[in-house]
């Protein structure tokens, strides 16, 4: 074993082997993989080996498609068979709601170039004769599904990496990781120490332990997972003989099972609701090629349905039960990327679907390490989507919930209960007492809507307009016609100080910094000129700024900020998090409410639009921004938590004569649609440039320099490829929720990023991206947007439907 390497990958499962191969593919030859036992020890060796391209996140689906297409490449390079069986697959719907969900998945696949198809239960029976079609109402057929040999595939990655110069060291446990002052690592193993510039934690079942070596607690948990193998079945032999093909895969949502052919029999696996964690606190280092004791009682409810839906299984013998541990993150997606605050420490773990996602994970992480950028929008997999609030107990509860819902529908208005409430503000009890329906905003309880007396404060989950519709409308009308109040604690808040603060912000952001007492809005770009942030910045004084952004991206952004701090200590950046909470009042009567409880002059002349200053509200020290995401006259009022109840109560009392009304996040998002306002994670993501996103006025190319400036100039000169536009949709009883395809002249030309019903202007609206050449096509019905399998007419509305001249915000 050599003593120095450019990078060391810890873990010899399929993910670690993929990362190793992709680093060599990008030109890093001096790389190593160190494995405590043998390749595939842990979860890989006992995996069922299935793969597919469909995923709820289209960006993850692209990487899954890459993974499937990669297998032939590594087979040829390694001369090692992956044991590929490209059979195709069915997702079987046993209820109309599940069929609606499949129609939406099929629609997402359209703009990803997937050749999926919605078929009837009778057609599903023709493709998979083992099912009893009377239990199903339809299915989705995907030709790009199948299974492979987990061991062969992992060794193919490893052999390909070795051919490219990588070293693989087996039977050698990493016992310690020590970081040197220059940021490089001493990887201490049982066979000696390797000095490496980079370390990759691909530890799988031991990812937590490898994280704890550097003082972090990764949100990952192993779950027991069952599948069984039947004896040979004459029905399968007959089908194989008559068709000349292997049986296709199937997911049965009603039984929460998956099936495929395994030699002459069937493999049947289940994600049972009685989910059971394995080794929830720490993973024993001596665990290896072992299986867990099966628990047939736990999986019996799923098997009972499976045997009913697949009648031939009722008289088939079971050859073997497999129960083995697999790791999950709280949302079921992988944890990938650099860890904030640890230079050159990378993770690639919690990859439950290793044979669907392993290649994409390896590619994106290798790109990130070698090129400085993953090359894809992998927000859904980025380890930075979790903060310190994702504790061991939180992770345990959410992983169990996610596992038990693996094959269940997640409705767009469905809030999941596990580990809640986790974080709350001082107004939580007040909101609950006022019949707020609460949502989980990155582990913070946030009001979604308020139920009037006599109405149950509960969502009826649906893909269509639901029981909140008329109540959200009433909240929107209250804001537009008089005044509303909402809690806004779920923003990320930052303080930037130091002699170099202004120059640093000018370097990071595309806009110029404001004068003291003023606010600016600004995007932030990466070196490729793509959007990685969207901020509000207030200048307090020279060398002192406050900044607001998206709460879910706080760790993501702090990682970027800290990586770009000057070495001379002239800038300090602090995430305020819940050290500040806040409320916002908005509507034409908002100023009249505020002036009743402040001493300061808040007239339009004295406190202008985009002003910001400290002032006492009802005697409490606050910081107030003259801005509102509603697009109306409004104020954001920030304070430390001990004052929030006092300020809220005073505002409610002052607004009583104007009929002030509480409104929630759903009303806020509806109101912003009327202004064509975009939002982070939907409209603003690292796959879009600022000119494509319509943020031209916030990009000051005349500045001497900012990160991504050259790419932004090139985008402006070339026009980019896409444009963000807003549509008025001829919707019926369902509005867009995001990721629907946009049609023009019979072809899919773009995709929806977000939308919903805009209650004040009484219109169903959608935002999305289309080719720039089509952005000027405003004819009635020139476009269609597919909603739950039905194409609805849509037309571009270039101007906001509410207050296009922005007179209300400024008045």
N, C-alpha and C positions, 0 to 999 in steps of 0.2 A: 504494500500500500504506500502510495507516494505521500509526501508530507505537505505539499502545497497544491492548491487548485483554485481556479477562477471561481467556481461555484460547487457547493456540495448539496445534493438532494438527499434528504433523510426520509427513507421509506421506499420499499420496493414493490408497492402495488402498481396497478395499472396507471394511476395518476402520476406517481413518482417517475415511472419509466417513460411516460409521455412527456413530462417536463424535461427530463434528461435528453430524450431524442430531439425535441424541438430546439433546445439550446444548441445542440450540435448542428442541426439543420440551418440555424442562423449564424453559424460560424464559430461558436465557442467550442473549442475542442478540449481544452484543459478543464474538464468537468468530471465530477464523481457522483455516484450514487452509493450510499451506505445503508445496508439493510441488516437489521438485528438477527434475522433468520434467513429464510429463503425468499426468492421472488414469489410474490402472490400470497405470502403468509399474512394472516389477518382476515380481511373481508374478501379480497379478490378471488381467492381459490374456490370459495363455495358460492359465488354469485351465480344467479341463473343465466347471466350472459345475454340478456335481451338488449336490443337497441332500437331507437326510434328518433324521429326528427321533430315531432310535434312538441311544443312547449307553450305554456301560457304567456311567456315573455318572448316576443318575436326575436329579440336580440340574442337570447339564449338559444332559440331554435336555429338561428343561423350557424352558431357554433356546433350544435348537434349535427346539422347537415354536414358541416366540415368533417366532424369526427367519423361519420359513416363513410364518407368518400375517401377518407385517409387510409382505410384498411388495406386496400389493394396496393397502395404505395409502400406501406411498411412490409407487406408480404413480399413484394418484389425485391426490396432492398435487403431484407433480412434473410430471405429464402426460408422463412418460417411461416407455416400456415396459421391463419387466424381462425380457421374452421368456420368460415362465413356461411350462413344460411339466410339468404335474402328472400323471405317468404311473403312479405306483405303482412298487413295486420288490420284487424277490425276493432273499433271501439263501439260496444253495443249499448244502446240506450233502452232502458226498460220503462221510462216515463217520458211524457212530452217535454218536461223541463230539461231532462238530460239530452233529449234530441235538440232542443234549442241551444243548449251549451255546445253541442257538437257542430251545429250550424255556424256558430260564432267561431269555433276553432277552424272549421273549414274556410270561413271567410278570411281569417288571419293568414291562413296558408296561401291564399291567392296571391297576395303581394310579396310573399316570400318565394314564389315560384314552385310551390308544392303541388303535386298532382293528386290531391285527395278528392274524395267523392262521397256525397251523402247518398246512401242507398236505403232501400226498404228492408224490412225484416225478412221478407221472402228472398231478396237478393243476397242478404247476409247468409241465409241458410244454404244457398247454392254455393257460396264460397267456403262455408264452414258447416258441412252437413251434421256435425255433432250437436249443434244447438237445437233447442226446441223453440221455434220462432214465435210461438204464441206468447212468450214472455217478453218480447221486445217490440218496440215501435219503430225502430230504424237503427242505422249504424253509420259510422264514418269509416271509409276504407282508405288506407294509406299504403301505397306500394313499397314505401321505403321503411320497412320494419323487418326485423329478423332477430337472429341470435348467433352467437359465436362461441368459440372456446376461450374462456377467460384466461387459462394458463397460457395457451398458445399465443393469444394476442399480447399479453404482457411480455412474453419472451420475444415476440417479434419487435416490439418497441425497444427492448433491451439490446437485442442483437443489432438492430439498425443503429442504435446509439453507439455501441461498441465499434461497429464498422467506421463510424464517423470520428472515432478517437476517444470516446468516453471510457472511464474506468468504473467498474461495478465491484463493490466489495461486499460479500455476504458474510453471514454469521458473525457480525461485528456490531454490537449495540453502541449507539451514541449515549454517553453518560453525562456529558456536561457541554454547555455552550458558553464561551467566555468572549466578550467583545473587547477588542483593543481600542485604544484612544483614537486611532484613525478610522474606526468603524468596521474594520475587518474582524473576522471571527476565528477563534481557536475551537475547532470541533474535536472534542475529547472523546475518544472511543476506547473500547476494550483492547484494541490492537495498537493504540497510539493516537497522536494528535495530528490533525490536518489543519493547516492555516488556509483559510478561504476568504475571498473577498465577499462572497455572497453565500447565504444559507437559505435553503428552501425546506419548509416544514410540510412534507407530504406524508405525515406520519399515520394517516388513517385512524385506526382504533387508538393509536397513541399520540394523536395530534395534540390533545390537551397536555399530555406529559411533556412533549417537546416545546409547547408554548410556555409551560411553567418553568422550563429551564431558563427562560429569559424574562420571567416575571409577568407574563400575561395569562389571562384566563379566556381561552377561545370559547365562543358559544357553540359547542358541538357536543353531541350525546349519541351513544350507540344504542340502537334498539334491536331487540330480538325480532328476527324475521323468518317466517316459516314458508317453505314450499314442499311439495311432495312429488314423488315420481310413481307413476302407476306401472303395473305389469303390462306386457304387450297386449294390445287390443285388436281383435279381428276387424273391428270397424275401421280402424286406422289403416290396416293393411289393405282393406277393400278400397278405401278412398285413394290411397297412394297408387294402387294398381289401376284404378279407373281414370284417374286424372294425370298420372305421371308426375305428380307434384307432392311436395311435403305440405302438411296442413299449415294454414296461416296462423299467426298470433291472434290472440283476442284479449281484450279487456272487458270484463263484465262489471259495469258500474253497480248494478243491483246487488251482486254477490260480493263486490269489492275484491275481485280476484283477477288474476291474469293466467292465461294458459298458452301453451305451445306444445308442439310435438317434440318428444325426446326419444330418439330411436323408434322403437315400435310402440311406445306408450305415450303418455301425456305428462307434462310438467304443469302443476297447478300451484300458484302462489297466492298469498293473501296478505293484505294490510288490514288486519283485524282491528276492530274498535277498542278491544281490551288491550291496548298497546302496552308493552312492557319494556322499560329501559334495561339495559345490561351494563353492569358495572358503572353505576351513575356517578361515582366520585373519582375513581381512578382505575386505569386499565392495568392489570397485572402484566409485567414484562415477560413472564414465562408462558403467556397464552400464545398458541400458535395454530397449527393445523388441527384444530379441534372444533367439534360441534357442540351445541348446547342441547340439553334435554328437551325433546319436543313436548308441547303442552296442547294436546288434542282438544281438551275441553275449551281452551281459549279460542281456538280457531274453528270450533264446531259450527257456530252460526253461519260463518261464511261458507264452509264446506257444504252445509245443508242446502243453501241456495244454489251453490255451484252445481251440486249433483242434480238439482231440479232443472236447472237451465241447460245442463249437459247430461241428458238421461243415460247415455252409455256409461258414464262414470259410476252409476249406481250398482252395476254388477261387475266392476273391475277391481281386481286386487291392487293394494298399495304396496309397492316394492320398498320404498324408503321415504322417511320423513327427514327433512333437513331444517334445522333451526340454527341460524348463525347470526352474529351481530353485524349491523351496518351503521355507519355514522350519518347523522343529519344535523343541519343547522336549524334554528327555530322556524324558518320559512321553507325549508326543504331544498333551497338552492345552495350551491357550493360557497366556500369562503376562499377567495382568491385575491392575491395582490400583496403590496408592501404594507407592513404594520406601522401605523403612526408612531413616531418617536423611536423606532429601532432601525437604524440605518442598515440597509442591505439584508434585512430579515423578511423573507417572503413566505406566504402560506398558499397551499393548494390542498385543501382538506374539505371534509364534509361533502365529498362528491359521491352522493348516494348512487346516482345513475352513471357509474364510471364508464360503461361501455357506450353510452350515448353522449356523454359530456367530456370524457377524459382527453380526447384529442383537442377539443376546443379550449379546455382549461390549459393544457400544455402549451398550445400555440399562443394564447393571449398572455400567459405569464412569461413565456420566453420572450415574446415581443417586448413586454414591459421591461424586462431585465436588460435586454440587449439594445433595444431601440429607445427606451424611455417612455413608451406608450404602448398600451395593450393592442392598439390597432383596431379595436372593436369597442362598441358601447357595452361594457360588461357591468354596468351599475348593479344589475340584479344579482351578480355574483361577488361584488367587491366586498372584501372583509370590512371595509370602512362603513358599511351600512349599519353596523352595530356599534353602540357606545358602551360605556362602563355599566349602563343599566342592564345589560344582558348578562346577568349574574348566573351562577350555577343553578339556582332554584328557578329563575325565570326560564332559562334554557330547557331545563327538565320539563317544565309544564308545557311550554310551547312546542317542543319537539314531539311530546306525546300527543298533543292535539293535532299537529300537522300529520303525523304518521297515521293516526286513526281516521283522518279525513283524506287520505291519499287519493282515493277514487271518488270522492264526493264533490259536489258542485260548490264553488265559492261564488256567491252572488255579489254583484257590485255594491249592494247596500247591506252586506252582511258583516257584522262585527263579531269576531270570535272571542270567547270569554276567558280562555285560559290565562293565568298569571295576571289577572286584572282585579281591581285597579293596582297598577304598579307605581306610577308616578302621578301625583295629584298636585293641584295648586290650592291656595287658600279658598278659592271660590268653588271647589268641587262639591262641597256639601250644599252650598247655595244653589248651584246649578241643578243638582239632583232634586232638591226640594221644589224647584220650579219646573219639575217634570222634563228635564233635559234628557234626551236620548244621547248617550255618550259614545264617542268613538275613540279608538286607539290610534293616536298620532305618534308613532315611534315611541311607544310605551308611555306616553302622556295622555291622560284622560282629557278629552276635548269635546265640548258640546257640538252635536251635529244638527239637532233641531229640537224644538220645544213643543210638547204636546199640551194643548189647552185642557182645561178641566173637563172631565168626562171622556177624554180620549186616552187610550192606553199608550203609555210612553214606551213604545216598542216598535221596532221595524218589522214589517211583513216582508220577508226577503223575496226578491223577484228580479228578473231581467227587464221588467217593464215598469212603468210608473206605479209607484206603490203608495202605501197609506200616508206617507209623509208629504205627498205632492201638494195638497191644498194648504198645509200648515207652513211649508217652506215658502209657498207663494205669499201667504199673509205676512211672513217675516220680511220678504223682499219689498212688498208694498209699503210696509211700515218705514223701512229705510228710505225709499225713494220719495215718499209723501211727507214724512215728518222726521223721525230720528230713530235709530236703532243702536243697540250696544252689544258688543260681542267680546269674548275673551280671545286674546291673541298671544298667549304665553307660548304657543307652539311655533314660534319663530326661533331660529338660531340668532344669538346676539354676541357681538364681539367688541372688545375695546382694543384699540391700537394706539400705542404711545411711543414717544421717543423722538430725538432730533431727526432721525431718518424716516419717520413714519410717512410723511407726505410723499417723499421721493419713492419710497417702497410701494405705496399704494398706486402711484402713477405708473410704476413699472408693471404691477400686476393687473391693473384694470384698464379697460379701453377708454373710459371717460376721464375728463379732467376732474380733479378734486374740487370740492366746493369751497366757497369763502366761509369764514367763521359764522355760525348760526344758520347755515344753509345745508340743503340735502341734494345729493345727486343719485340718479339710478345708473347702474353700470353693469355690463356683462364682464366676465372674466374668461379668458381663452387659454388653451394650452398652446404648445409650440406649433401645432398643426393648424392653429386658427379656429379650433372648434370650441363650442360653448361648454365650459365646465363650472360656471357659476353665474349668479344673477343677484345683485346686491343693492341695498339702499345704504348710502354712507352719509353720515352727518359730521361736519367738522365743528368741534367744540372750541378749539383754540389751536394755535400753532403747536404741532407735535401731539395732538390729542383728537382722536376720532372714535365714533361709535359706528357700528356696521350691523346690518340685519340681513339674514338670508334664510335659506330653507333649513328647517330643523333636521330633516332626515339626512342632510348632507354635512352636518357639523363636523363629524370626524373626518370625512372625505376632504372637506375644505381645510380643516386644521392641519391635516397631513401635508397638503399643498403649501399652505402658508409657512409652516415650520421648515419645509424643505427649501424654501426660497428666502429665508431670513438672511440678512447680511451677517457676516462673521464678526463685525466690529461691535455688536451689541447695541447698535443705535436704534433698534426697533424691538418692541415687545408686543406680542399679540396674545390676547387672553379670551378664551371662550367663556362668556358670562353664563351661558346655559340658563338654568332656572334661578340663578341669582337675581335675574330680572324677570318679572312677569308683566302682564299688561292687559289693558282693555282698549277697545276702539269704539268711538262714537262716530256715526256717519248719517248723513241726510241733511236736508235743507234747514232743519232746526238745530243742527249739532252745535253751531256757535252759540245760539241762545242758551243751550244747556250749559255749555262750558263757562260762559261768562258769569253765570250765577254763582259759581263756586271757586273763582280765581280772583286774585287781586290784580294780576297782570292785565294789560290791554291786549285783548285777543281779536280786535277789530281786523278787518281785511287789510287795512293799511298798515297796522302795527305788527300783525302776525300773518304774513303772506303765505300763499301756497308754496310748499317746499322750504318753509322756515323750520327751524328746530331750536329748542331752547329748554333750559331747566325752568320750572315754575312750580309753585305750590298749588296742588289741587286739593281743595277741602282741608287745607293745612298740612297735607302730606307732601314731602319732597318728590317730585316726579320729573321725568324728561318727556317732552311732548314734540312729536313730529306732525306738521300740518300736511298730512298725506293719508290716503285711504285706498285700499285694494278694491273697494266697492266702486271706485271711479266717481264718487260723489264728494261733496264737502265733507271733510272728516278729519279726525285727529287720532293718532296713535299715542297712548299715554302709558309710559313705562315707569316701573317703580320696583323697589325691593319687596319681597313677598309680604313682609309684615304690614304693609300699607294697602294691600290690594283690596281687602274687604271694605276698608274705610272709603277708599276712592270709589269703588263700585257702588256702594250704598249711597254716597253723596250724588253721584251721577244719576242714579235711578230716581232719587228724590227730586233732584233739580229738573229731571225730564218728565216727571209725572204729568205736569200740565200740558205737555206736548204729546202725550201718549207714547212715551218711549217704550220700545219693545226689545226684548232679548232676541238675538238671531244667532244662528249657529253656522257651522262651517259649510253646510250645504247651501244655505242662502248666500253666503259670501262667494262661493264658487259660481253660483248662478249669476250673481251681480257682475262678477268680473268678466263673464262671457259677453255681456252686453257692451262691454268696453273693448272687446277683442284683446284683453290682457292675456298673456301667456303665463305659464308657470313652470318652475323647475321640475325636472323628471318627466314631464310630458312634452311641452313645447320646446324646452331648452335642455338639450342633452349633448353629449360629446360627439354626436354624429352630424350635428348641424353647425353651420357657420353663422355669424351674427347678421350678415346681410340676407341669407336665406331665411333667418328667423324674423326678419323685419325689425331689427334693432339698430338700424343704420344711424339714427340720431344720437345714439349713445356711444358711437365708435368714433373717436377723434384721431383720424389717421394723420393729422398734422402734428400730433405729439412726436417728439424725437424718437421715443422708443417705448414699447410695451410688449409683453410676451404675446407672441402670435401676430404681431403687426404685419410682418412681411406676407404671411399667409392671408391675413385679412385684406391687404391691398390687392393680392392676386385674386381673391374672391370677388372683390368689388369690380376689378377690371374685367374679369371673366364672367361676372354675373352669377357665379355659382351654378348649381344644378337644380336646386329646389326653391320653393317659396312657401312660407307659412301663410295660409289664407283662412278666412272664416266663412262658413257656409250657413245659410238658412236652409233647414231641412224640412221636407214635406213628411214629417213623422206622423205616426198614428198614436199608439199608446206606449211606444217605447222610443227612447232617445239613445244617442250614441253614448258609449262609455269609454271608448278608446280602442285603437287597433282595428277598426273596421276599414275595409277597402273602399277606395274612392274610384268610381268608374267614369269614363268619358269615351264616347263613341264605341261602346261595347268592349272596352278594355280597362283593366285595372291600371290606374296611373299614379295612385298615391295611397295614403293611409291617414286615418284619423288619429290625432294625438289625444284629444279630450273633447268634452262637450256635455250637453245636457239641455234642460229646459230653462230658458231665460224668462222669468215670470213677469217682470215688469213690462217688457216689450211683447210678451205673449208669443214667443217663437222658440222653436227647437233649433239649437245652434250647435255647430261643430267646428273645431279647428283641426287643421291637418296640413300635410305637406304634399305638394304636387309639383311636377316639372315647371320651371320658371316660365316656359313658353306658354303655359296654359293659365297662368295667374291672371291674365287680363281678360279671360273669357267669362263674361258676366251675364251671358244670356240666360233667360229663364229655363230651368231644366237642363242646362248643358252638362250637368254632372249628376251622378247618382251615388248614394252612400248605402252600403249593404248593412241592414240592421236585422239581426236574427234571421238571416237567410233571405230577406226581402229587400230588393233594391228600391230605395226611396229617392224621389227627385230632390236635387239640391242645387242652389245657386250661390255663387260667391257674393258676399256683401263686403265691398272694399272699406266702407266706413263703419265705425261702431254704430249700432242701432240706438244706443243711449248717448245723448250729449256728445255728438261727434266733434264739436269744437272745444270740448272740455271746459265749458263755461261754469258748470256746477262746481267742479273741483277748485276752480280759481276764484269763485265769487265769495 
